[in-house]
Amino acid sequence: MSLPKTYLQMYSTVSADAWLTLKLVEKDMPEPKSDQVVIRVEAAPVNPSDHGVMFGVTDMSRAKSSGSGKDRILTAPVSPQGMAFMKARVGQDLPVGNEGAGNVVAAGDADMAQAMLGKTVAGFGGKMYGQYAIIPAMSCLALKPGHSARDGASSFVNPMTALGFVETMKMEGHAALVHTAAASNLGQMLNRVCLADGIDIVNIVRKREQVHILKDLGAKYIVNSSDEGFMDDLTDAIHETGATLGYDAVGGGSLASDILTAMESAAARTPSDYSIYGSTHHKHVYVYGALDFSPTVLARRYGMAWGVGGWLLPNFLARAGMETGMRMRGRVADELTSTFASSYTDEISLADALDTKIVQRYNARKTGEKFLICPQMEL
């Protein structure tokens, strides 16, 4: 297959005069380096992790679109607080799209790159919102025969995060875990992993219909943060499972602190030597998302054996090492259409992704809604 001379790539830029611009840029098609492949991108999901590069800390309710097709541009004003937060990226054109999938149409001369030529692969490269992506072969996962680009589009961020949560739990000596925003695509994957591996998981949701989503998956421990008895229900579930590790997608507010409080209350139900410093088993909550941008509030009602930190997939993979990472990727490939299956409510073009009406929908990040960008779709 002959390659086009140019292709379209989505870029996000914050200017010095406090404007965010998201647009499609026509790029020259380069020759792949020895260890690189060229992917004709057919499908790329919109994940919460993509929003940070796309929109940064910007009030997208004030965003406007202009132009049409490949010339469509989305702009939004950035507040002084947002500019202070994003000052390091001012003036930089950042490519968008953490992951996607398509067919490898060209490759460098390295053995690994050549082995992927002609295959359908998933890629993790930070620039998958484009008609083509040129990335290292090492950043690709060759899909098994019969699996489509749509099947493999979401095979990195959510699957590897779900497995990373479990690996972190084991590495740090915990036996069960708590997860917030648990009815999300990631939350559903994590439940399937935990059910398959015999790991207890306490799921925190905020709506009754989300309880039903997880029950249908076979989840046993589900608590609704909107219920009046939420803290009692959470403490009961943590006591029954022995969970001492939590993952919080919300970030802002008191939810991380509530989880630690419930862990301490659950520990107090088991007789042990008294200590004025609380339970001795370490309790930890990792914040990995920012559904709420308000400050994280810690009440510190949980003794002294506790911690709160950030969790990021690339940082975890660097810590876990190559062998663990390859084992995780192998499992994703084997269980791509079962444990790690993703569903999408909307399929949109690159130009559609810059339409303010569509942006307002996918930027709302509602449970049960997931958008798939199809870069080969007509603009």
N, C-alpha and C positions, 0 to 999 in steps of 0.2 A: 504494500500500500504506500503510495507516495504521500508525503506530508505536505500540508499547505504551507505557504511562506509565512503566514501570520495566523494568530489565534487571539481570542478574547480572554482576558483575565480580570477578575474583580479585585479592586484595590480600595482600601479605606485610608483616608488622610485627615489629620487634624491640622488646621492652618494656624498660623500665629495670630490671626485676627479672630480666633474663637469660632471656627466653623468646622464641622465634620462633613466630609464629602465621601460618598460611596459611588463608584462608577466602574464601567467596563473600559479597559485599556487594551488597545491593539498592540500585541507584542510580536516581535520577530521570532520565528521558530528556530531555536538553536540546535546544533548538533549535540546529541547526548554525549557526556563524558564517558570514560571507560566503565564506570560503575553505575551509570544512570540508565533509566528507561524512560520512554515517552508513552504516557497513557492517554488514550482518547477517552476522556472522562464522560461517562454516561449517567452517573448518579452520585449525588453528594448530599448527605443529610444536613439539616440545620439543627445543630446541637446548642444547648446553652453555652458551652465553652466557645462557640464561634461568635457569640454576641459580643464578647469582650473586645475582640479585634474589630468586628464590624462597626459597633456603635460606641464602644468605650463607655465613659460616664457621661452620657448625653440624654437629655429629655427628648425621647423619640416621639412624644405626643406633638411636638412642634416641628417635626420633620416634613419636608416637602419634596415632591418629585417633579422633574421637568424633563422634556424630551420624550422620545419613544424608542423602542427597539434597542439596538446597540448603543444609541446615544442617550439613553435614559440616565439621569443623574439624581441621586438622593442627597439632600443637604439638611443639616440640622444645626441650630446654634448650640454652643457649649457654654455652660455657666462658668463663672470665675472659679468655683470649687472644682468643677470638672477639668478646667484647664490646669489647675494646680496638680490634680491627680495624674493627668496625662501629659505633663510637660516633657517627659522623656521621648515621646513619640511625635512631637510637633514637627511638621514638615516632612515626615517619612511616609512614603507610599507603601502600605503594608498589604501583601497579598492575603486573601481570605479563603477559608475552607480547610478545616483540620483533616477531613477524611473524605474518601469517595472511592469509586471503583469504575473500571472500564477495561478496555483491551489494550495490551501493550503493542504498539505499532512500530516502534523503533527501539534499539538498545545499543549500549556501548559494547566494547569487545570483551569485557570481563565475563568469566564463566557464569556468574550468578545472573548478570544482566541478560546474557544471551539465552539462558535457560527459561526466561520469562517471555521471550519474544513470541507473539501470537496468542498468549494466554490471557484469560480474564483474571485481573488481580484487584485486590483492594489496596489502597495507598494511604499513607499517613504522612502528609507533607506540608501542611500549613498553607497550601495554595491550590486546593482542589475545586474551588469555585471558578473554573475556567474550562474552556473547550478542550484543552490539553494540559497535562501536568508533566513536568520533567523533574523526576525525583530519584534518589538513590534506590537501587534494587533492594537494598537492605530494608528500606521502608515499605516494602510491598509484601503482600501475602497472596500467594497463588491460590486461587479458588479451585475447589475440586470440580471435576466434570459434572455438568448438570446444574451448577450454581451460576446464577446470572449476576450482572453488575448490581442490579437492584437488591439481590440477596446479600451481596457483600458490601454494599455502600456503608453500612454502619457496623463494620466488623472490627474497628479499632477502639474508638473512644469508650462506648458503653460496655462492650464485652470485656475489654482489658481492664477497665475500671472495676467492674464487678469482680473479676478474678483477682485484681490487685487488692481489693478490700479484704477478700478471704485470705490471701497470702500474707497481708499485713497482720491480720488477726493471729495467724499461726506464728509468724515471726516474733510477735511481741507477747506471746504466751496467754492470749485470751481464748475463751472457748465458745462464745456466742456474741452476737452483735446487735446493735440498734441502728435503724436507718430511717431518716426523715424523707418527706416527699416520696414515700415508698411506692406509690402507684404509678410513678413515671416509667418510661421505657426502661431506664436503668434499673429502677426498683424492681420491676417485673423480672428482668434478667437475673438480678441478684437473688431473688426468691427462688427462681428455678435452679440456680447453682447451689444454693443452700439446701434445698429439698433433695437434690441429687446427691449431695455430699454429706447429708445427715447433720447439718449445722443449724442450730436454733437461731432464728432472727426475729427481732421485735420490730414490727413495721408501724411507723407513725404516719398517719394521713390526716387530712383536715376536713374531708367531706364524706358523707355516708355512702355515696355512690362509689367512692374509692375503696371503701371497705369491701364492697361486693366484688370489685375487680380482683382484689388479692385473694378473697375467699375462693373465687372460681379457679385461681391458680393452685389452691391447696395450702395457702398460708395459714398458720395456726395462731400466731400472735399478732393481732392488729389492734391498735388503739387510735382513737380519733381525738386530735387535739382540740376540736370544737366542743367535745362533750364536757359536761360539768364535772364529771368524775375522772377527768383525764389523768391527773397525777396519781390517783389511787390505782387506776387501771394500768398505767405505765409501771408503777412500782411492783404491782402484782406480776406483770409479765416478765420484768427483769429478775424478780426473785425466783420465778419458776425456771427461767432459762439460765440464770447465772451470768448474764451479759455484763461485761465490764468495758466494752468498746463500742463507741458510737460514731456514725458518719452523718454529718449534718449538711444538707443541701441548701438550707435556708440562710444560715450565716448570721443575719441580724436578729436583734431581739434576744429573748431569754431562753430559747428552746434548747440550746446546748447546755446551758446551766440547769435547766429543768431535768435533762437526761442525767447529768451528774448527781443532782439531788435525789432522783429516784434510785440511782445505783447505790447511793449511800444509805438511803432508807431501806432498800432491799437487803443490804449487807447487815444492817442492824437487827434484822429479824433472825439471823443465825447466831446463836450464842457463841461468844468468844471472849478472850481476855479484854477487859475494858481498857480503853485508851482515850485520853483527852484529845488526841489527834485524829480520832475517827478510825474508820476501817483501814486495814493495812494493805489490802490488795489494790494495786494501782488501777484507777478508773481514768479513761481517756476518751475525749471526743475530738474527732478530726472534722474541721470545717472544709468542705470541698466545693461548695457552691455559694451563690450570692442571689438567691431569690428575693432576699430582703437586704437592701443596701444600708440599713440603719446600723448603728454600733452594736457589737456583740456584748450583751450584758451578763456579767458573771456575779451571782449572789454569794458564792463561796460558803455554802452550807454543807460541804461535803468533806470535811476533814482536811488532811494535808496530802493524801496519796491520790493526786489527780493531775490531769494535764489537759490543755486545749492547744491544738496546733492546726496547721494547714496540711492538706493532702492534695498532691498533684500527680497525675499519672506519669509524666516524664521523669519527675524526681524519684518516684517509687521504682520505675524500671531501672534507673541508674543505680539505685541502692540494691535492688534484688539481683541484678546481674544477668548476663546473657543467657545462661542455661535456664533460669526461671522464666525469663521473657519468651524464649523459644518454646518452652513447654506450654506456656499459656496460649501462645499463638497457634500451636498445634491443636489444642483443645477447641479453640474458636473455629478453626477450619473444619474439624470433625463434627461440630455441633451447630454449624452456622444456621441451619433452617429449623432447629429445634430449640435448644437452650438459649441461643443467642439471636433468635429471629426478631426482626424489627418490622413494625407495620407503620404505614404512612397514610395520613388523611388527605394530603394534598401533594400534587406533583406540579412544579412550577419551572419556568425558564429562568435563565440568568437575568433577563430584563424584568420579569415578574418579581424577582427578589428585591428589586429597587423601587417597586410601586408602594407608595405609603400605605394604601389600604391593606395590601398583603403583608407589609412589614408589621403593621399594628397587630395583625393576627398572629404571626409566628413569634413576634417579640413578646407577646403576652405569656408564652410558655405554659399554656394550659395542659393539664394532665389529660392524656388521651388524644392530643393533637400533635402530629409530627409532620414536618414539611420535608420534601425531597426535591432538591434542585436537579434538573435534568439539563446539563449544559449543551446537549445536542438538539434540544427542542428549539423549534423556530422562534426567533425573537420577535 
